[in-house]
Amino acid sequence: MVIFRNKEHIYIVRYMLITTCMIAVATGIGWIFRYIAFPETNIVIVYLLFVLMTARFTRGYAYGIVASVIATFTFNYFFTKPYFTFSVNDPTYFITFAIMTVTAFITSTLTSKAKQNALEAQEKEAETSALFQLTNQLTDAANLSDIASIITDTISGIMNCRAACLCFDESGQPEQSFIQQQCAGKQVWRKVDDTAEMKHRIEGLRTAFDVGDEFCDWPIYGREAILGVLRIPKETATTMSESQMRLLHSMIESTALAMDRFRSTQKQQKSREEVIQERYRSNLLRAISHDLRTPLSGIMGTSEMLMDMIDLNDPRYFLAKEIYKDADWLHSLVENILSLTRLQDGRLTITKQLEAVEEVIGSAVNHIMKRSPEYEITINIPEEVLLVPMDAKLIEQVLVNLLDNAVKHTPSDREISVSVIEDKIKNIAVFSVTDQGCGIAASDLPHIFQMFYITHSRQADSQRGVGLGLTICEVIIKAHGGTIEGHNRADEQGAEFVFTLPMEVQNNAEQE
């Protein structure tokens, strides 16, 4: 701001000199007219003419008004009797002075106003033309580098300087280099000395621009973050007029819009690509899973028949049993993958009916016992029949996944239990699956329901899994309007998974 004030002081001195010179020239011409014996009215007209010229060659109303007052006093001093005094012998001169002052005042004011209007019109026309050309060029930009190149070239041409532009990446960090105009048609890339310091200065900015050693930096603000920095050489920035500053701000806004538009287009294109990739992945997983499910069912059935036909002490029984276990694991994995694809496609439908809890739990436990008969699973349910609104097939899948998870992390000589109680106060059914295994590591607890997350315990490392079971459990329970959580047991070693189901049937609108 001090720089602009110094510039204004220069203009003030210049316009004062113009005013003084105009009055001096008018006085000189007046002396010539007096020597030739022209009437005094001609001298008055000369003063009016030079007051008008003063208003023409200066800026604002002040100088024309000052010139009109000085002209009146000068005419009085040099051309009215008694000469070289401000006294008058003829009182009618007061009327002449008054008319002369008012006329000079009006003419100078009208001239100044017309000049100011003309200058404003020219400035607006120049701004509009420059912005129109810039907008047309920015429309054809293919990336942020093109936008930076265009704005640098345009401003360098208008300001007659070597402007530069630094872009920020999608994470809000300044890039390592910025583009600068060297001359007409030539641009170079320069390295940023310290990107962290640059970001700190721009983010902590409290004024319109930041003054550095070489550049004055104007931030380019987008809708959500800083998109870049426009850099004007310091010697140019310190001498810019108000109209140039206004034009610069308009161009920065146009550049911000172009950068925002490009970023939005990039995000939309990336989202479309991700959706297409996800669709292809889901279709591939679904196709593979469907193709695997039928032969796996056949392998499981055949191996189970062989196990029934072979004596327990026969080595072939062990081979058939291992075949059955591997096929059953693959079949479970295929079912989880199919469930995952249905969840991602939004095709998981919940059909709630009142189901007996003991039947659903019994079916899930029987499924696990076939796969791992060496384990003992304890069931604790109310003595009276407990009917809970649920999709029995999906809740059974939840219990199977939780029990399978407990089997993986619990030695065969330890207890696994399933229990359910009715909380009449909250009107919910509370299911619990507990084990006496190695428990859940503290670092794993926040992530156990994330897709494809596998715990890092040694016991888990010896088991096979892809990290889908708990994710599917969470989605199914939430789709029922319930909650699910996992934690380590407080009474002894092991883990406990608890999920709840509401006892009242909710309509589709409430579930959504």
C-alpha positions in Angstrom: 0.0 0.0 0.0 2.9 2.4 0.6 4.1 1.8 -2.9 0.7 2.8 -4.3 0.7 6.0 -2.2 4.1 6.9 -3.5 2.7 6.5 -7.0 -0.2 8.7 -6.2 2.2 11.4 -4.8 4.0 11.4 -8.2 0.7 12.0 -10.0 -0.2 14.8 -7.6 3.1 16.6 -8.3 2.7 16.1 -12.0 -0.9 17.4 -12.1 0.1 20.5 -9.9 2.8 21.3 -12.4 0.4 21.0 -15.3 -2.1 23.3 -13.5 0.6 25.9 -12.8 1.9 25.8 -16.4 -1.6 26.2 -17.8 -2.3 29.3 -15.6 1.2 30.7 -16.5 0.6 30.2 -20.2 -2.8 31.9 -20.0 -1.3 34.8 -18.1 1.4 35.2 -20.8 -1.2 35.2 -23.5 -3.2 37.7 -21.5 -0.1 40.0 -21.4 0.2 39.8 -25.1 -3.6 40.6 -25.6 -3.2 43.6 -23.2 -0.2 44.8 -25.1 -2.1 44.6 -28.4 -5.0 46.4 -26.5 -7.5 43.6 -26.8 -10.6 43.9 -24.6 -10.4 42.3 -21.1 -13.2 39.8 -22.1 -10.7 38.1 -24.5 -8.3 37.6 -21.6 -11.2 36.1 -19.5 -11.9 33.7 -22.4 -8.3 32.7 -22.6 -8.3 31.9 -18.9 -11.5 29.8 -19.3 -9.8 27.9 -22.2 -6.8 27.0 -20.1 -8.9 26.0 -17.2 -10.7 23.7 -19.6 -7.4 22.3 -20.8 -6.2 21.8 -17.2 -9.3 19.6 -16.6 -8.5 17.7 -19.8 -4.9 16.9 -18.9 -5.4 16.1 -15.2 -7.4 13.5 -13.4 -10.3 14.2 -11.1 -12.3 17.4 -10.4 -9.9 19.0 -7.9 -7.4 20.4 -10.3 -10.0 22.0 -12.6 -11.6 23.7 -9.6 -8.3 24.9 -8.2 -7.4 26.2 -11.7 -10.6 28.1 -11.9 -10.0 29.8 -8.6 -6.4 30.6 -9.3 -7.4 31.9 -12.8 -9.8 34.4 -11.2 -7.2 35.7 -8.7 -4.5 35.9 -11.4 -6.8 37.8 -13.7 -7.6 40.2 -10.8 -3.9 40.6 -9.9 -2.5 41.2 -13.4 -5.3 42.7 -15.5 -7.6 44.8 -13.3 -6.8 48.2 -11.9 -5.0 48.8 -9.6 -2.5 46.3 -11.1 -0.5 43.8 -9.1 -2.9 44.0 -6.2 -6.1 42.1 -5.3 -8.0 45.3 -4.9 -10.5 46.6 -7.5 -11.6 50.2 -8.3 -14.7 49.2 -10.2 -17.2 47.1 -8.2 -18.6 45.7 -11.4 -15.5 43.5 -11.6 -16.9 41.4 -8.7 -19.6 40.3 -11.1 -17.0 39.5 -13.7 -15.0 37.5 -11.1 -18.1 35.6 -10.0 -19.2 34.7 -13.5 -15.6 33.8 -14.5 -15.2 31.5 -11.5 -18.6 29.8 -11.9 -18.1 29.4 -15.7 -14.6 27.9 -15.1 -15.9 25.7 -12.4 -18.7 24.3 -14.5 -16.7 23.8 -17.6 -13.8 22.1 -15.7 -16.3 19.8 -13.9 -18.0 18.8 -17.1 -14.7 18.2 -18.9 -13.4 16.1 -16.0 -16.6 14.0 -15.8 -16.6 13.4 -19.6 -12.9 12.4 -19.4 -13.5 10.1 -16.5 -16.4 8.4 -18.2 -14.4 7.9 -21.4 -11.5 6.4 -19.4 -13.8 4.1 -17.5 -15.4 3.0 -20.7 -12.0 2.3 -22.3 -10.8 0.4 -19.2 -14.0 -1.7 -19.1 -13.8 -2.4 -22.8 -10.2 -3.5 -22.4 -11.1 -5.7 -19.4 -14.0 -7.3 -21.2 -11.9 -8.0 -24.3 -9.0 -9.5 -22.3 -11.4 -11.6 -20.2 -13.2 -12.8 -23.3 -10.0 -13.9 -25.0 -8.7 -15.6 -21.8 -12.0 -17.5 -21.3 -11.9 -18.7 -24.9 -8.4 -20.0 -24.5 -9.1 -21.6 -21.1 -12.0 -23.5 -22.7 -9.6 -25.4 -24.9 -7.2 -26.3 -22.1 -6.6 -30.0 -21.8 -5.0 -30.0 -18.3 -3.9 -27.8 -15.4 -0.5 -27.3 -17.1 -2.3 -25.8 -20.1 -4.4 -23.6 -17.9 -1.2 -22.3 -16.1 0.5 -21.7 -19.5 -2.4 -19.8 -20.9 -2.9 -17.5 -17.8 0.9 -16.9 -17.6 1.1 -15.9 -21.3 -2.0 -13.7 -21.2 -1.1 -11.7 -18.0 2.5 -11.4 -19.2 1.3 -9.7 -22.4 -1.2 -7.4 -20.7 1.1 -6.4 -17.8 4.3 -6.4 -19.9 6.1 -8.6 -17.5 7.3 -12.2 -16.9 4.5 -13.6 -15.0 4.4 -17.2 -13.6 1.9 -19.7 -12.3 2.3 -22.5 -9.7 -0.3 -25.3 -9.5 -1.4 -27.3 -6.4 -2.0 -31.0 -6.7 -5.2 -32.8 -5.7 -3.9 -33.3 -2.1 -3.5 -29.5 -1.7 0.3 -29.5 -2.0 2.3 -27.2 -4.2 3.9 -28.8 -7.2 7.7 -29.0 -7.3 8.0 -26.6 -10.3 6.2 -23.6 -11.8 5.9 -22.2 -15.3 7.2 -18.7 -16.1 7.0 -16.5 -19.2 10.5 -15.7 -20.6 9.5 -13.8 -23.7 6.7 -13.9 -26.3 6.0 -17.5 -27.2 8.6 -18.9 -24.8 8.0 -20.3 -21.3 10.3 -22.2 -18.9 9.7 -24.4 -15.9 11.5 -23.4 -12.7 11.9 -25.4 -9.5 10.2 -24.2 -6.2 12.8 -23.7 -3.5 10.7 -24.8 -0.6 7.1 -26.1 -1.2 6.3 -26.4 2.5 7.3 -22.8 3.1 5.3 -21.7 0.1 2.2 -23.6 1.3 2.6 -22.1 4.8 2.8 -18.5 3.4 -0.2 -18.9 1.2 -2.4 -20.6 3.7 -1.6 -18.1 6.4 -2.2 -15.1 4.1 -4.2 -12.3 5.6 -4.0 -9.9 2.6 -4.9 -10.1 -1.1 -1.3 -11.2 -2.0 2.0 -12.2 -0.5 5.1 -10.1 -1.1 8.2 -12.2 -1.6 11.8 -11.5 -2.7 11.1 -12.0 -6.4 7.4 -12.3 -6.8 4.1 -11.0 -5.4 1.9 -14.1 -5.1 -1.8 -14.1 -5.6 -3.6 -17.3 -4.5 -6.1 -19.0 -6.9 -8.9 -20.1 -4.6 -11.2 -22.9 -5.7 -14.5 -24.0 -4.2 -12.9 -26.4 -1.8 -9.1 -25.6 -1.7 -6.3 -23.6 -3.1 -5.7 -24.5 -6.7 -2.6 -22.5 -7.5 -0.6 -19.3 -7.2 -0.3 -16.6 -9.7 3.1 -14.9 -9.5 3.8 -11.4 -10.7 7.3 -9.9 -10.6 7.7 -7.6 -7.7 8.7 -4.6 -9.8 5.6 -4.9 -11.9 3.2 -5.6 -9.0 4.3 -2.5 -7.2 3.4 -0.2 -10.1 0.1 -1.6 -11.1 -2.9 0.8 -11.4 -6.3 0.2 -9.8 -7.7 -0.9 -13.2 -4.9 -3.4 -13.7 -5.5 -4.7 -10.2 -9.2 -5.1 -11.0 -8.4 -6.9 -14.3 -5.9 -9.2 -12.5 -8.5 -10.2 -10.0 -11.0 -10.9 -12.7 -8.5 -13.1 -14.6 -7.7 -15.0 -11.4 -11.4 -15.7 -10.9 -11.7 -17.0 -14.5 -8.6 -19.2 -14.0 -10.0 -20.6 -10.7 -13.3 -21.5 -12.5 -11.4 -23.2 -15.3 -9.2 -25.2 -12.8 -12.3 -26.1 -10.7 -14.1 -27.3 -13.9 -11.1 -29.4 -14.9 -10.8 -30.9 -11.4 -14.6 -31.7 -11.4 -14.3 -33.3 -14.8 -11.3 -35.4 -13.6 -13.2 -36.6 -10.5 -16.3 -37.5 -12.6 -14.2 -39.4 -15.1 -12.4 -41.2 -12.3 -15.6 -42.1 -10.6 -17.0 -43.5 -13.9 -13.9 -45.6 -14.4 -14.1 -46.9 -10.8 -17.8 -47.8 -11.3 -17.0 -49.6 -14.5 -14.1 -51.5 -13.0 -16.2 -52.4 -10.0 -18.9 -53.7 -12.2 -16.5 -55.8 -14.2 -15.0 -57.1 -11.0 -18.4 -58.0 -9.6 -19.5 -59.7 -12.8 -16.2 -61.7 -12.9 -16.5 -62.7 -9.3 -20.2 -63.7 -9.7 -19.5 -65.7 -12.8 -16.5 -67.5 -11.3 -18.4 -68.2 -8.0 -21.4 -69.6 -9.9 -19.2 -71.8 -12.0 -17.4 -73.1 -8.9 -20.4 -73.7 -6.7 -21.8 -76.7 -8.6 -18.6 -78.7 -8.9 -17.7 -78.0 -5.2 -21.1 -79.3 -4.1 -20.4 -82.4 -6.2 -17.0 -82.9 -4.6 -18.4 -82.4 -1.1 -21.2 -85.0 -1.7 -18.8 -87.5 -3.3 -16.2 -87.2 -0.5 -18.9 -87.5 2.1 -20.1 -90.7 0.5 -16.6 -92.1 0.4 -16.2 -91.3 4.1 -19.4 -93.3 4.9 -18.1 -96.2 2.8 -14.6 -96.4 4.3 -13.5 -97.5 7.7 -12.3 -94.9 10.1 -8.9 -96.5 10.4 -8.4 -96.7 6.6 -5.9 -94.1 5.4 -8.2 -93.3 2.6 -10.8 -92.0 5.1 -8.4 -89.3 6.1 -7.8 -88.3 2.4 -11.6 -88.2 1.8 -12.1 -86.1 5.0 -9.4 -83.6 3.9 -11.0 -83.4 0.4 -14.4 -82.7 2.1 -13.0 -80.0 4.4 -11.1 -78.2 1.6 -14.2 -78.3 -0.7 -16.4 -77.1 2.2 -14.0 -74.2 2.8 -14.0 -73.3 -0.9 -17.8 -73.6 -0.9 -18.1 -71.2 2.0 -15.7 -68.8 0.4 -17.8 -68.9 -2.8 -21.0 -68.2 -0.9 -19.4 -65.2 0.8 -18.1 -63.8 -2.5 -21.6 -64.2 -4.0 -23.1 -62.4 -1.0 -20.5 -59.7 -1.3 -21.4 -59.1 -5.0 -25.1 -58.9 -4.1 -24.4 -56.4 -1.4 -22.3 -54.2 -3.7 -24.9 -54.3 -6.4 -27.7 -53.5 -3.9 -29.5 -56.7 -4.7 -29.6 -58.0 -1.2 -33.3 -58.3 -0.2 -34.4 -58.8 3.4 -37.5 -60.8 3.8 -38.4 -60.9 7.4 -40.6 -63.5 9.0 -41.0 -64.7 12.6 -38.5 -67.5 13.0 -37.7 -69.7 16.0 -34.3 -68.8 17.3 -33.4 -72.4 18.3 -33.9 -73.6 14.7 -31.7 -71.0 13.1 -29.0 -71.5 15.7 -29.2 -75.3 15.4 -28.9 -75.2 11.6 -25.8 -73.0 11.8 -24.2 -75.2 14.5 -24.9 -78.4 12.6 -23.2 -76.8 9.5 -20.1 -76.1 11.6 -20.1 -79.5 13.3 -20.0 -81.2 9.9 -17.0 -79.2 9.0 -15.3 -79.4 12.4 -16.7 -82.3 14.4 -13.8 -82.2 16.9 -15.2 -79.0 18.4 -17.9 -78.8 21.1 -20.3 -75.9 20.7 -22.5 -75.0 23.7 -26.0 -73.4 23.0 -27.8 -71.3 25.6 -31.3 -70.1 24.6 -34.5 -69.3 26.6 -36.6 -72.2 27.7 -39.7 -70.8 26.0 -39.9 -70.5 22.2 -38.4 -67.2 21.1 -39.7 -65.9 17.8 -37.7 -63.1 16.2 -38.5 -61.3 12.9 -35.5 -62.1 10.5 -34.4 -63.4 7.2 -33.5 -66.9 8.5 -31.1 -67.8 5.7 -29.1 -64.6 6.1 -29.0 -64.7 9.9 -27.9 -68.3 9.6 -25.0 -67.2 7.4 -24.1 -64.6 10.0 -23.9 -67.3 12.7 -22.0 -69.6 10.4 -19.4 -66.9 9.7 -19.0 -66.0 13.4 -18.7 -69.7 14.5 -16.3 -70.4 11.7 -14.2 -67.4 12.8 -14.3 -68.8 16.4 -13.2 -72.2 15.2 -10.2 -70.7 13.3 -9.0 -68.9 16.5 -9.8 -71.5 19.2 -8.0 -74.8 19.9 -10.2 -77.9 19.6 -10.1 -78.6 23.4 -11.6 -75.2 24.3 -15.2 -74.2 24.5 -17.2 -72.3 21.9 -20.7 -71.1 22.9 -23.7 -69.5 21.2 -26.3 -67.7 23.3 -29.4 -65.5 22.8 -31.5 -63.5 25.3 -34.4 -61.2 24.9 -34.0 -57.6 26.1 -37.6 -56.6 26.8 -36.7 -53.1 27.8 -35.0 -52.3 24.5 -37.3 -54.7 22.7 -34.4 -56.5 21.0 -32.9 -60.1 20.8 -29.2 -60.2 21.7 -27.1 -63.0 20.1 -23.6 -63.8 21.4 -20.9 -66.0 20.0 -17.9 -66.5 22.4 -14.8 -68.5 22.3 -11.7 -69.3 24.4 -9.1 -68.6 21.8 -6.3 -66.2 21.4 -8.6 -63.1 21.4 -8.3 -60.0 19.2 -5.1 -57.9 19.2 -5.7 -54.3 20.2 -4.3 -53.1 16.9 -6.9 -55.2 15.0 -10.0 -54.2 17.0 -10.8 -51.0 15.0 -10.4 -52.9 11.6 -12.1 -56.3 12.1 -15.2 -55.4 10.1 -13.3 -53.9 7.2 -13.4 -55.7 3.9 -10.5 -58.0 3.2 -8.9 -57.3 6.6 -7.2 -60.3 8.2 -5.9 -60.3 11.8 -2.2 -60.7 12.4 -2.3 -63.2 15.2 -0.2 -66.4 14.9 -3.3 -68.5 15.2 -5.0 -66.7 12.4 -1.9 -67.1 10.2 -2.3 -70.8 10.3 -5.9 -70.6 9.0 -7.2 -69.6 5.5 -9.3 -66.6 5.0 -9.8 -63.5 2.8 -11.4 -61.2 5.3 -15.0 -61.1 4.0 -16.9 -63.0 6.7 -17.2 -60.2 9.3 -17.9 -57.6 6.6 -20.8 -59.6 5.3 -22.1 -60.1 8.9 -22.1 -56.4 9.6 -24.0 -55.5 6.4 -26.6 -58.2 7.0 -27.2 -57.2 10.6 -27.4 -53.5 9.7 -29.9 -54.3 6.9 -32.0 -56.0 9.6 -31.9 -52.8 11.7 -29.6 -54.2 14.3 -26.0 -53.7 15.5 -22.9 -55.9 15.7 -19.7 -55.5 17.6 -16.6 -57.6 18.5 -14.4 -57.4 21.6 -12.2 -59.5 23.9 -13.9 -61.2 26.8 -13.5 -59.6 30.2 -13.9 -62.8 32.3 -11.3 -64.9 30.5 -9.2 -65.3 27.4 -11.0 -65.3 24.1 -13.2 -63.1 21.9 -17.0 -62.3 21.9 -19.1 -61.1 19.0 -22.5 -59.7 19.9 -25.3 -58.7 17.5 -28.8 -57.5 18.1 -32.1 -57.8 16.1 -35.2 -55.7 16.7 -38.2 -57.7 17.9 -40.6 -55.6 15.8 -40.9 -56.0 12.0 -40.0 -52.7 10.2 -41.3 -51.7 6.9 -39.0 -51.0 3.9 -39.1 -47.3 4.5 -38.0 -47.6 8.1 -35.2 -50.1 7.1 -33.8 -47.7 4.6 
